[in-house]
């Protein structure tokens, strides 16, 4: 998971955001606090949100994944 960059949006069901961020860092990934063109994954359980943040991420081609996909990635 080296240098894979994640942004967490919304609530997670199996852990809080801080726990998820720690798991990413433990695996060698990076946490982003904003949507940017170097972001790889936006983790959210609500893929239908129509906010400016989500629109920007879509425009930048960032991959949206849900919590289940995220958990599989960090196993």
N, C-alpha and C positions, 0 to 999 in steps of 0.2 A: 504494500500500500504506500510505498515511498512517494512523498510529495503530492499525493492525491489530495485535492482541496475540497472541503465540505463547508456548506452553510446550512444551518438548521432553522427551519421556519415552522412556527406552530408548536403544538404540544406533541410529545411522544407518549406512547401508551406503556411501554415496558421499562422505561427509565426516564430520568429528567435530562434536560439538555446538557447540563454540566457533566453527567456521567457519560453521555454519548460523546461529548467532546474529548473527555479523558481517554476513552477507548480509541478514538481516532489518533490522538497524539501517541499513545502507547504503541500503536501499530506503525508509527512513522508518518502519519498523515498530517495535514495542516488544516486549521480551522480559519475560516474567513468570517468577519463580522459584518461584511457588506457584500452586495452583489457586484462582481467585477468580471472582466473578460478572462481572467485566469482561473476562475472557479470551475471545478469539474462537476460537482454534484450539489443539487439543492435537495435536502431531505425534508419531506413534508408528508403528513398523512392526509392533507387536503389538496388534491391536485386541481380542483376547480376554482381556486381563488383567482379573482380578477383584479388584484391590486397592482399598483405601479411596479412594485418590487418583482412580482411574478412576471409581469409583462417584460420588464427589462431582462430578466433571466432568460425568458423565451427568445427575445430578440438577439441575445448574445449566444444562443445555442447551447445553453447549459442544460445538462441532463437532470431531469426531475426523477427522484426515486422516493419510494415510501419507506417507512420504518422497517418493514419486513426485508426489503431488498438491502437496506443498510446493514441489518443484522447479519444477513448472509455474507455480505462483503467483509465484515470484520471478524468472522469466525476463524 
